Structure formats: C-alpha cells, structure tokens
C-alpha cells in the first residue's frame, strides 16, 4: 500500500502565498521564485492555489493558468518542507494583538496622494490568484478571485492601496485599503485539506527580531499556519532574518539574499 507521502506526491496540489512588502518585497519574492526555479524547477504556475497581498497581489495576478507540476517538483517541495511547530500561548496573544491593531489602523487611516490604480500595469485573465484587500469601514477583509472579478484592476489596486500613502480604492461603494493591514500574508486562506504542501513568501515577516511590524507579522503568520500544524502537512516559509530585513532597501542584495535562501532550503534536503 502507498504511504501518505506517495499519495501527496500523486495529487500534486501546491499552495503559493505571496505576501506584502512594497518594492523591496517584490525583490524578495522574485529572488525566492528564481531560486526555486533554478534548484527544483518550481514555477508559480505550478500552484493550484495562489494568494497575493499588496505587492504579492500585483505579482500573483500576473501569473498565468495552472500548469500541473511534475512529480519531481512536488517531491522536492515535500522533502524541503517541514512540519509547522506549535505556536506558544504568548505567540497566540501577539497574533491577536496584531489582528486588533490592523482593524484600528484601518479605521484611523487617511488617504494619500498616489492612485494605486495606476500601479496595475497588467494581469493575466486566466490566473487563479485570489487577492486580499481590507474594507476600511467596517474593517473587514475582502478576498477576490481575479478570474471572476467584475473589475480585476480595481481589486488588485485595492490590495496595494497603502494607508496614509495612497488613495483608497472604492469597491461596491466602500473604501478599501492594502490587504496587509489585515495580514501581511493572509496565509489562512490556504486550506491544508485541499493542498499537499504550502510555499509562503513573506517579505514583511522576520524569522528573528526585526521591527515591531515584522515581529508581529511573524506571530500572525504562525497563527494562520496552525491548521497546517494540526494536519502535519509540510510548509516552506521564505522570510528574511532581521539583518536582511534591515537592509531590504538595498534591492539587488535583497533579491540575492532571497534567492540564496531558496537555494539553501531546497538543496539541504536533497
């Protein structure tokens, strides 16, 4: 009888989460994806579930139709991924603080000058991407499927509408802002019951130390991944350490750091 890992390999369902992080975050995402492509042949089109927030939404919306991955790609991700550790009670409290703080920030936010609609240069109409924004009043998350959206550009732009830094985007009569205010990853949308392995690229989360924002993001991501801990299914999280995060505006170096991390994680389990 085939073991569980064999059955996961045959189903080949991969989740990909592209988190928030602005221009520097875009470099981190690109570096990780480049490293995964070069080491194990993983392409973002291989993901059957695709979730994007802010710059991650802009990147995700440009990814084309699903291309089933080879067995070798799935096996490489399963081998590189590890079980999600149990979150401490203190971490759970900090994750709750981050969620409450996000709602307060949404209510208190003010519109800036740039129009985020001008930031969306293109999207793929057949993408599987779900993009996350946040309705300001009342504060709640909005999740939109780009392929099914009445106005895909508006949904993508809303996800990237940085509070205090950009104009709000009106959808269905309500103002919407950057989905990172709700969560910098929104990884809870990836269901381990439907997926075999999860890849999370989290530019605004630090693996150690970092700023208050990146540290709280780390605890919130851990809370979002609790179902993966319970399921025992593997996940790979690609996030910078505190030093890499501090130097993130050195864009070329940040891209190189991300690529090196992806290569190190996937190569160490060969």
Phi and psi restraints in degrees (value plus and minus 20) as a CYANA .aco file:
   2 UNK   PHI     -88.5   -48.5
   2 UNK   PSI     122.7   162.7
   3 UNK   PHI    -100.9   -60.9
   3 UNK   PSI     155.2   195.2
   4 UNK   PHI     -81.6   -41.6
   4 UNK   PSI     -60.9   -20.9
   5 UNK   PHI     -81.4   -41.4
   5 UNK   PSI     -58.3   -18.3
   6 UNK   PHI     -82.9   -42.9
   6 UNK   PSI     -61.6   -21.6
   7 UNK   PHI     -88.2   -48.2
   7 UNK   PSI     -56.7   -16.7
   8 UNK   PHI     -81.9   -41.9
   8 UNK   PSI     -61.5   -21.5
   9 UNK   PHI     -82.2   -42.2
   9 UNK   PSI     -60.4   -20.4
  10 UNK   PHI     -88.4   -48.4
  10 UNK   PSI     -55.4   -15.4
  11 UNK   PHI     -94.3   -54.3
  11 UNK   PSI     -60.1   -20.1
  12 UNK   PHI      45.9    85.9
  12 UNK   PSI      11.2    51.2
  13 UNK   PHI    -111.3   -71.3
  13 UNK   PSI      97.4   137.4
  14 UNK   PHI    -135.8   -95.8
  14 UNK   PSI     116.3   156.3
  15 UNK   PHI    -124.4   -84.4
  15 UNK   PSI     121.7   161.7
  16 UNK   PHI    -150.7  -110.7
  16 UNK   PSI     103.2   143.2
  17 UNK   PHI    -134.4   -94.4
  17 UNK   PSI     102.9   142.9
  18 UNK   PHI    -130.9   -90.9
  18 UNK   PSI      93.5   133.5
  19 UNK   PHI    -107.5   -67.5
  19 UNK   PSI    -199.4  -159.4
  20 UNK   PHI    -100.1   -60.1
  20 UNK   PSI     145.0   185.0
  21 UNK   PHI     140.7   180.7
  21 UNK   PSI     -10.6    29.4
  22 UNK   PHI      44.7    84.7
  22 UNK   PSI    -177.8  -137.8
  23 UNK   PHI     -82.1   -42.1
  23 UNK   PSI     -60.6   -20.6
  24 UNK   PHI     -85.2   -45.2
  24 UNK   PSI     -56.9   -16.9
  25 UNK   PHI     -84.4   -44.4
  25 UNK   PSI     -55.4   -15.4
  26 UNK   PHI     -82.6   -42.6
  26 UNK   PSI     -56.8   -16.8
  27 UNK   PHI     -87.0   -47.0
  27 UNK   PSI     -59.3   -19.3
  28 UNK   PHI     -84.1   -44.1
  28 UNK   PSI     -65.7   -25.7
  29 UNK   PHI     -79.7   -39.7
  29 UNK   PSI     -66.8   -26.8
  30 UNK   PHI     -82.4   -42.4
  30 UNK   PSI     -58.3   -18.3
  31 UNK   PHI     -85.7   -45.7
  31 UNK   PSI     -64.4   -24.4
  32 UNK   PHI     -84.0   -44.0
  32 UNK   PSI     -67.3   -27.3
  33 UNK   PHI     -82.5   -42.5
  33 UNK   PSI     -57.3   -17.3
  34 UNK   PHI     -84.2   -44.2
  34 UNK   PSI     -61.2   -21.2
  35 UNK   PHI     -85.9   -45.9
  35 UNK   PSI     -60.5   -20.5
  36 UNK   PHI     -86.8   -46.8
  36 UNK   PSI     -57.0   -17.0
  37 UNK   PHI     -84.1   -44.1
  37 UNK   PSI     -64.6   -24.6
  38 UNK   PHI     -94.5   -54.5
  38 UNK   PSI     -48.8    -8.8
  39 UNK   PHI    -111.7   -71.7
  39 UNK   PSI     -63.3   -23.3
  40 UNK   PHI    -143.8  -103.8
  40 UNK   PSI     -20.3    19.7
  41 UNK   PHI      59.2    99.2
  41 UNK   PSI      -4.8    35.2
  42 UNK   PHI     -95.7   -55.7
  42 UNK   PSI     112.9   152.9
  43 UNK   PHI    -139.1   -99.1
  43 UNK   PSI     128.9   168.9
  44 UNK   PHI     -80.0   -40.0
  44 UNK   PSI     -46.0    -6.0
  45 UNK   PHI     -85.5   -45.5
  45 UNK   PSI     -36.4     3.6
  46 UNK   PHI     -93.0   -53.0
  46 UNK   PSI     -37.1     2.9
  47 UNK   PHI     -96.4   -56.4
  47 UNK   PSI     110.4   150.4
  48 UNK   PHI    -104.1   -64.1
  48 UNK   PSI     -43.0    -3.0
  49 UNK   PHI    -142.1  -102.1
  49 UNK   PSI     110.2   150.2
  50 UNK   PHI    -155.4  -115.4
  50 UNK   PSI      99.6   139.6
  51 UNK   PHI    -144.9  -104.9
  51 UNK   PSI     110.6   150.6
  52 UNK   PHI    -153.0  -113.0
  52 UNK   PSI     123.9   163.9
  53 UNK   PHI    -152.0  -112.0
  53 UNK   PSI     109.0   149.0
  54 UNK   PHI      40.1    80.1
  54 UNK   PSI    -141.7  -101.7
  55 UNK   PHI     -80.3   -40.3
  55 UNK   PSI     -51.2   -11.2
  56 UNK   PHI     -85.2   -45.2
  56 UNK   PSI     -51.9   -11.9
  57 UNK   PHI     -89.2   -49.2
  57 UNK   PSI     -61.9   -21.9
  58 UNK   PHI     -81.5   -41.5
  58 UNK   PSI     -63.6   -23.6
  59 UNK   PHI     -88.1   -48.1
  59 UNK   PSI     -64.8   -24.8
  60 UNK   PHI     -83.6   -43.6
  60 UNK   PSI     -58.6   -18.6
  61 UNK   PHI     -85.7   -45.7
  61 UNK   PSI     -39.0     1.0
  62 UNK   PHI    -110.8   -70.8
  62 UNK   PSI     -21.1    18.9
  63 UNK   PHI    -105.4   -65.4
  63 UNK   PSI     109.9   149.9
  64 UNK   PHI     -97.2   -57.2
  64 UNK   PSI    -184.2  -144.2
  65 UNK   PHI     -81.0   -41.0
  65 UNK   PSI     138.2   178.2
  66 UNK   PHI     -82.6   -42.6
  66 UNK   PSI     114.1   154.1
  67 UNK   PHI    -141.9  -101.9
  67 UNK   PSI      88.7   128.7
  68 UNK   PHI     -73.3   -33.3
  68 UNK   PSI     112.6   152.6
  69 UNK   PHI     -94.8   -54.8
  69 UNK   PSI     138.3   178.3
  70 UNK   PHI     -92.6   -52.6
  70 UNK   PSI     141.8   181.8
  71 UNK   PHI     -78.4   -38.4
  71 UNK   PSI     -57.2   -17.2
  72 UNK   PHI     -83.4   -43.4
  72 UNK   PSI     -59.4   -19.4
  73 UNK   PHI     -85.3   -45.3
  73 UNK   PSI     -66.5   -26.5
  74 UNK   PHI     -83.6   -43.6
  74 UNK   PSI     -63.7   -23.7
  75 UNK   PHI     -81.8   -41.8
  75 UNK   PSI     -58.4   -18.4
  76 UNK   PHI     -84.9   -44.9
  76 UNK   PSI     -60.0   -20.0
  77 UNK   PHI     -89.1   -49.1
  77 UNK   PSI     -61.6   -21.6
  78 UNK   PHI     -81.3   -41.3
  78 UNK   PSI     -58.4   -18.4
  79 UNK   PHI     -90.9   -50.9
  79 UNK   PSI     -57.3   -17.3
  80 UNK   PHI     -98.8   -58.8
  80 UNK   PSI     -49.9    -9.9
  81 UNK   PHI     -94.6   -54.6
  81 UNK   PSI     132.2   172.2
  82 UNK   PHI    -147.9  -107.9
  82 UNK   PSI     146.8   186.8
  83 UNK   PHI     -86.3   -46.3
  83 UNK   PSI     126.7   166.7
  84 UNK   PHI    -100.5   -60.5
  84 UNK   PSI     106.7   146.7
  85 UNK   PHI     -89.4   -49.4
  85 UNK   PSI     135.4   175.4
  86 UNK   PHI     -87.1   -47.1
  86 UNK   PSI     117.2   157.2
  87 UNK   PHI    -103.3   -63.3
  87 UNK   PSI     117.4   157.4
  88 UNK   PHI     -91.0   -51.0
  88 UNK   PSI     143.0   183.0
  89 UNK   PHI     -84.0   -44.0
  89 UNK   PSI     -55.9   -15.9
  90 UNK   PHI     -84.0   -44.0
  90 UNK   PSI     -60.7   -20.7
  91 UNK   PHI     -83.9   -43.9
  91 UNK   PSI     -58.0   -18.0
  92 UNK   PHI     -84.1   -44.1
  92 UNK   PSI     -59.2   -19.2
  93 UNK   PHI     -85.0   -45.0
  93 UNK   PSI     -60.8   -20.8
  94 UNK   PHI     -87.6   -47.6
  94 UNK   PSI     -55.8   -15.8
  95 UNK   PHI     -83.9   -43.9
  95 UNK   PSI     -60.5   -20.5
  96 UNK   PHI     -84.6   -44.6
  96 UNK   PSI     -58.3   -18.3
  97 UNK   PHI     -82.8   -42.8
  97 UNK   PSI     -61.5   -21.5
  98 UNK   PHI     -81.7   -41.7
  98 UNK   PSI     -61.8   -21.8
  99 UNK   PHI     -85.8   -45.8
  99 UNK   PSI     -63.4   -23.4
 100 UNK   PHI     -85.1   -45.1
 100 UNK   PSI     -62.7   -22.7
 101 UNK   PHI     -82.0   -42.0
 101 UNK   PSI     -55.1   -15.1
 102 UNK   PHI     -83.9   -43.9
 102 UNK   PSI     -61.4   -21.4
 103 UNK   PHI     -85.6   -45.6
 103 UNK   PSI     -60.6   -20.6
 104 UNK   PHI     -84.5   -44.5
 104 UNK   PSI     -62.5   -22.5
 105 UNK   PHI     -82.6   -42.6
 105 UNK   PSI     -57.5   -17.5
 106 UNK   PHI     -82.9   -42.9
 106 UNK   PSI     -65.4   -25.4
 107 UNK   PHI     -84.1   -44.1
 107 UNK   PSI     -60.1   -20.1
 108 UNK   PHI    -101.1   -61.1
 108 UNK   PSI     -31.3     8.7
 109 UNK   PHI     -84.8   -44.8
 109 UNK   PSI     131.2   171.2
 110 UNK   PHI    -142.7  -102.7
 110 UNK   PSI     129.3   169.3
 111 UNK   PHI     -94.5   -54.5
 111 UNK   PSI     122.0   162.0
 112 UNK   PHI    -118.4   -78.4
 112 UNK   PSI    -181.5  -141.5
 113 UNK   PHI    -112.5   -72.5
 113 UNK   PSI     -70.5   -30.5
 114 UNK   PHI     -81.3   -41.3
 114 UNK   PSI     126.7   166.7
 115 UNK   PHI    -115.5   -75.5
 115 UNK   PSI      91.6   131.6
 116 UNK   PHI     -84.4   -44.4
 116 UNK   PSI     -35.5     4.5
 117 UNK   PHI     -82.8   -42.8
 117 UNK   PSI     -46.7    -6.7
 118 UNK   PHI     -98.3   -58.3
 118 UNK   PSI     -30.4     9.6
 119 UNK   PHI    -105.3   -65.3
 119 UNK   PSI     -35.0     5.0
 120 UNK   PHI    -113.4   -73.4
 120 UNK   PSI      77.6   117.6
 121 UNK   PHI    -103.6   -63.6
 121 UNK   PSI     -52.4   -12.4
 122 UNK   PHI    -182.6  -142.6
 122 UNK   PSI     141.1   181.1
 123 UNK   PHI    -171.2  -131.2
 123 UNK   PSI     139.6   179.6
 124 UNK   PHI    -116.8   -76.8
 124 UNK   PSI     100.6   140.6
 125 UNK   PHI     -85.0   -45.0
 125 UNK   PSI     -36.9     3.1
 126 UNK   PHI    -123.7   -83.7
 126 UNK   PSI      -5.7    34.3
 127 UNK   PHI     -86.8   -46.8
 127 UNK   PSI     133.2   173.2
 128 UNK   PHI    -113.1   -73.1
 128 UNK   PSI     -12.6    27.4
 129 UNK   PHI     -83.4   -43.4
 129 UNK   PSI     115.8   155.8
 130 UNK   PHI    -127.2   -87.2
 130 UNK   PSI     110.1   150.1
 131 UNK   PHI    -136.7   -96.7
 131 UNK   PSI     127.1   167.1
 132 UNK   PHI    -135.7   -95.7
 132 UNK   PSI     107.3   147.3
 133 UNK   PHI    -145.8  -105.8
 133 UNK   PSI    -198.5  -158.5
 134 UNK   PHI    -153.5  -113.5
 134 UNK   PSI     101.3   141.3
 135 UNK   PHI     -87.7   -47.7
 135 UNK   PSI     115.6   155.6
 136 UNK   PHI     -97.8   -57.8
 136 UNK   PSI     -67.3   -27.3
 137 UNK   PHI    -154.3  -114.3
 137 UNK   PSI      99.4   139.4
 138 UNK   PHI     -89.6   -49.6
 138 UNK   PSI     132.2   172.2
 139 UNK   PHI     -90.0   -50.0
 139 UNK   PSI      96.6   136.6
 140 UNK   PHI    -178.0  -138.0
 140 UNK   PSI     134.7   174.7
 141 UNK   PHI     -98.1   -58.1
 141 UNK   PSI     124.3   164.3
 142 UNK   PHI    -138.5   -98.5
 142 UNK   PSI     108.2   148.2
 143 UNK   PHI    -137.1   -97.1
 143 UNK   PSI     102.5   142.5
 144 UNK   PHI    -143.8  -103.8
 144 UNK   PSI     116.9   156.9
 145 UNK   PHI    -107.4   -67.4
 145 UNK   PSI      99.6   139.6
 146 UNK   PHI     -81.6   -41.6
 146 UNK   PSI     -59.8   -19.8
 147 UNK   PHI     -83.3   -43.3
 147 UNK   PSI     -46.9    -6.9
 148 UNK   PHI    -126.9   -86.9
 148 UNK   PSI     -23.1    16.9
 149 UNK   PHI     -91.6   -51.6
 149 UNK   PSI     122.7   162.7
 150 UNK   PHI     -86.8   -46.8
 150 UNK   PSI     -54.9   -14.9
 151 UNK   PHI    -157.0  -117.0
 151 UNK   PSI      63.1   103.1
 152 UNK   PHI     -78.2   -38.2
 152 UNK   PSI     -60.7   -20.7
 153 UNK   PHI     -80.3   -40.3
 153 UNK   PSI     -61.3   -21.3
 154 UNK   PHI     -86.5   -46.5
 154 UNK   PSI     -57.9   -17.9
 155 UNK   PHI     -85.8   -45.8
 155 UNK   PSI     -62.8   -22.8
 156 UNK   PHI     -86.2   -46.2
 156 UNK   PSI     -64.8   -24.8
 157 UNK   PHI     -82.7   -42.7
 157 UNK   PSI     -58.9   -18.9
 158 UNK   PHI     -80.4   -40.4
 158 UNK   PSI     -58.3   -18.3
 159 UNK   PHI     -83.5   -43.5
 159 UNK   PSI     -45.3    -5.3
 160 UNK   PHI    -126.1   -86.1
 160 UNK   PSI     -10.8    29.2
 161 UNK   PHI     -99.9   -59.9
 161 UNK   PSI      64.3   104.3
 162 UNK   PHI     -78.8   -38.8
 162 UNK   PSI     104.2   144.2
 163 UNK   PHI     -83.5   -43.5
 163 UNK   PSI     119.7   159.7
 164 UNK   PHI      53.4    93.4
 164 UNK   PSI     -32.3     7.7
 165 UNK   PHI    -136.9   -96.9
 165 UNK   PSI     -29.4    10.6
 166 UNK   PHI    -171.8  -131.8
 166 UNK   PSI     144.3   184.3
 167 UNK   PHI     -88.2   -48.2
 167 UNK   PSI     130.4   170.4
 168 UNK   PHI     -93.1   -53.1
 168 UNK   PSI     136.3   176.3
 169 UNK   PHI    -131.2   -91.2
 169 UNK   PSI     104.5   144.5
 170 UNK   PHI    -107.3   -67.3
 170 UNK   PSI     105.0   145.0
 171 UNK   PHI    -151.8  -111.8
 171 UNK   PSI     104.8   144.8
 172 UNK   PHI      32.5    72.5
 172 UNK   PSI      18.9    58.9
 173 UNK   PHI      62.8   102.8
 173 UNK   PSI     -19.8    20.2
 174 UNK   PHI    -140.1  -100.1
 174 UNK   PSI     126.0   166.0
 175 UNK   PHI     -97.1   -57.1
 175 UNK   PSI     115.9   155.9
 176 UNK   PHI    -144.5  -104.5
 176 UNK   PSI     127.3   167.3
 177 UNK   PHI    -150.2  -110.2
 177 UNK   PSI     159.1   199.1
 178 UNK   PHI     -67.8   -27.8
 178 UNK   PSI     108.5   148.5
 179 UNK   PHI     -83.7   -43.7
 179 UNK   PSI     -36.7     3.3
 180 UNK   PHI     -86.6   -46.6
 180 UNK   PSI     -40.6    -0.6
 181 UNK   PHI     -84.4   -44.4
 181 UNK   PSI     -54.3   -14.3
 182 UNK   PHI     -96.6   -56.6
 182 UNK   PSI     -70.7   -30.7
 183 UNK   PHI    -180.5  -140.5
 183 UNK   PSI     119.3   159.3
 184 UNK   PHI     -96.6   -56.6
 184 UNK   PSI     -27.8    12.2
 185 UNK   PHI    -149.0  -109.0
 185 UNK   PSI     -57.3   -17.3
 186 UNK   PHI      36.3    76.3
 186 UNK   PSI      16.6    56.6
 187 UNK   PHI     -90.7   -50.7
 187 UNK   PSI     -32.8     7.2
 188 UNK   PHI     -86.5   -46.5
 188 UNK   PSI     -33.5     6.5
 189 UNK   PHI     -95.3   -55.3
 189 UNK   PSI     -33.7     6.3
 190 UNK   PHI    -107.7   -67.7
 190 UNK   PSI      94.1   134.1
 191 UNK   PHI    -113.2   -73.2
 191 UNK   PSI      94.9   134.9
 192 UNK   PHI     -84.2   -44.2
 192 UNK   PSI     -37.1     2.9
 193 UNK   PHI     -90.9   -50.9
 193 UNK   PSI     -38.6     1.4
 194 UNK   PHI    -132.9   -92.9
 194 UNK   PSI     -26.1    13.9
 195 UNK   PHI    -145.2  -105.2
 195 UNK   PSI     138.2   178.2
 196 UNK   PHI    -119.1   -79.1
 196 UNK   PSI     -52.6   -12.6
 197 UNK   PHI    -173.9  -133.9
 197 UNK   PSI     128.9   168.9
 198 UNK   PHI    -142.7  -102.7
 198 UNK   PSI     116.0   156.0
 199 UNK   PHI    -134.8   -94.8
 199 UNK   PSI      99.8   139.8
 200 UNK   PHI    -136.7   -96.7
 200 UNK   PSI     100.5   140.5
 201 UNK   PHI    -127.5   -87.5
 201 UNK   PSI      92.1   132.1
 202 UNK   PHI    -144.1  -104.1
 202 UNK   PSI      63.6   103.6
 203 UNK   PHI     -83.6   -43.6
 203 UNK   PSI     -47.7    -7.7
 204 UNK   PHI    -118.6   -78.6
 204 UNK   PSI      -4.8    35.2
 205 UNK   PHI    -134.2   -94.2
 205 UNK   PSI     115.3   155.3
 206 UNK   PHI    -127.2   -87.2
 206 UNK   PSI     124.0   164.0
 207 UNK   PHI     -96.2   -56.2
 207 UNK   PSI     -39.2     0.8
 208 UNK   PHI    -174.4  -134.4
 208 UNK   PSI     125.1   165.1
 209 UNK   PHI      33.4    73.4
 209 UNK   PSI    -152.8  -112.8
 210 UNK   PHI      67.8   107.8
 210 UNK   PSI    -186.5  -146.5
 211 UNK   PHI    -103.3   -63.3
 211 UNK   PSI     153.9   193.9
 212 UNK   PHI     -80.2   -40.2
 212 UNK   PSI     -61.5   -21.5
 213 UNK   PHI     -83.3   -43.3
 213 UNK   PSI     -67.7   -27.7
 214 UNK   PHI     -90.7   -50.7
 214 UNK   PSI     -53.7   -13.7
 215 UNK   PHI     -89.4   -49.4
 215 UNK   PSI     -63.4   -23.4
 216 UNK   PHI     -85.8   -45.8
 216 UNK   PSI     -54.6   -14.6
 217 UNK   PHI     -82.0   -42.0
 217 UNK   PSI     -56.1   -16.1
 218 UNK   PHI     -82.3   -42.3
 218 UNK   PSI     -63.8   -23.8
 219 UNK   PHI     -90.7   -50.7
 219 UNK   PSI     -56.2   -16.2
 220 UNK   PHI     -86.9   -46.9
 220 UNK   PSI     -61.1   -21.1
 221 UNK   PHI     -81.9   -41.9
 221 UNK   PSI     -61.9   -21.9
 222 UNK   PHI     -79.4   -39.4
 222 UNK   PSI     -59.1   -19.1
 223 UNK   PHI     -86.6   -46.6
 223 UNK   PSI     -58.7   -18.7
 224 UNK   PHI     -86.9   -46.9
 224 UNK   PSI     -45.7    -5.7
 225 UNK   PHI    -113.5   -73.5
 225 UNK   PSI     -14.3    25.7
 226 UNK   PHI     -76.6   -36.6
 226 UNK   PSI     -59.2   -19.2
 227 UNK   PHI     -80.5   -40.5
 227 UNK   PSI     -49.2    -9.2
 228 UNK   PHI     -93.1   -53.1
 228 UNK   PSI     -54.0   -14.0
 229 UNK   PHI     -82.4   -42.4
 229 UNK   PSI     -65.3   -25.3
 230 UNK   PHI     -86.9   -46.9
 230 UNK   PSI     -55.0   -15.0
 231 UNK   PHI     -96.5   -56.5
 231 UNK   PSI     -44.0    -4.0
 232 UNK   PHI      57.7    97.7
 232 UNK   PSI     -14.2    25.8
 233 UNK   PHI    -102.0   -62.0
 233 UNK   PSI     131.5   171.5
 234 UNK   PHI    -101.3   -61.3
 234 UNK   PSI     132.4   172.4
 235 UNK   PHI    -162.4  -122.4
 235 UNK   PSI     128.5   168.5
 236 UNK   PHI    -137.6   -97.6
 236 UNK   PSI     105.9   145.9
 237 UNK   PHI    -133.9   -93.9
 237 UNK   PSI     102.6   142.6
 238 UNK   PHI    -129.0   -89.0
 238 UNK   PSI      78.8   118.8
 239 UNK   PHI    -152.6  -112.6
 239 UNK   PSI     128.3   168.3
 240 UNK   PHI     -93.6   -53.6
 240 UNK   PSI     135.4   175.4
 241 UNK   PHI    -101.9   -61.9
 241 UNK   PSI     157.4   197.4
 242 UNK   PHI     -80.4   -40.4
 242 UNK   PSI     -60.6   -20.6
 243 UNK   PHI     -86.9   -46.9
 243 UNK   PSI     -62.9   -22.9
 244 UNK   PHI     -84.1   -44.1
 244 UNK   PSI     -58.9   -18.9
 245 UNK   PHI     -85.3   -45.3
 245 UNK   PSI     -60.0   -20.0
 246 UNK   PHI     -84.3   -44.3
 246 UNK   PSI     -51.0   -11.0
 247 UNK   PHI    -117.8   -77.8
 247 UNK   PSI      -1.6    38.4
 248 UNK   PHI     -84.3   -44.3
 248 UNK   PSI     -43.0    -3.0
 249 UNK   PHI     -96.0   -56.0
 249 UNK   PSI     -29.6    10.4
 250 UNK   PHI    -103.4   -63.4
 250 UNK   PSI      63.7   103.7
 251 UNK   PHI     -78.6   -38.6
 251 UNK   PSI     -67.0   -27.0
 252 UNK   PHI     -82.6   -42.6
 252 UNK   PSI     -61.2   -21.2
 253 UNK   PHI     -87.4   -47.4
 253 UNK   PSI     -57.1   -17.1
 254 UNK   PHI     -84.9   -44.9
 254 UNK   PSI     -61.7   -21.7
 255 UNK   PHI     -80.7   -40.7
 255 UNK   PSI     -64.8   -24.8
 256 UNK   PHI     -85.6   -45.6
 256 UNK   PSI     -59.6   -19.6
 257 UNK   PHI     -80.9   -40.9
 257 UNK   PSI     -62.2   -22.2
 258 UNK   PHI     -85.7   -45.7
 258 UNK   PSI     -63.3   -23.3
 259 UNK   PHI     -82.5   -42.5
 259 UNK   PSI     -63.3   -23.3
 260 UNK   PHI     -83.4   -43.4
 260 UNK   PSI     -57.6   -17.6
 261 UNK   PHI     -84.8   -44.8
 261 UNK   PSI     -64.0   -24.0
 262 UNK   PHI     -82.8   -42.8
 262 UNK   PSI     -61.4   -21.4
 263 UNK   PHI     -85.8   -45.8
 263 UNK   PSI     -63.0   -23.0
 264 UNK   PHI     -83.5   -43.5
 264 UNK   PSI     -63.6   -23.6
 265 UNK   PHI     -88.2   -48.2
 265 UNK   PSI     -62.7   -22.7
 266 UNK   PHI    -100.3   -60.3
 266 UNK   PSI     -45.3    -5.3
 267 UNK   PHI    -101.4   -61.4
 267 UNK   PSI     -47.1    -7.1
 268 UNK   PHI     -91.4   -51.4
 268 UNK   PSI     -35.0     5.0
 269 UNK   PHI    -127.3   -87.3
 269 UNK   PSI      -7.2    32.8
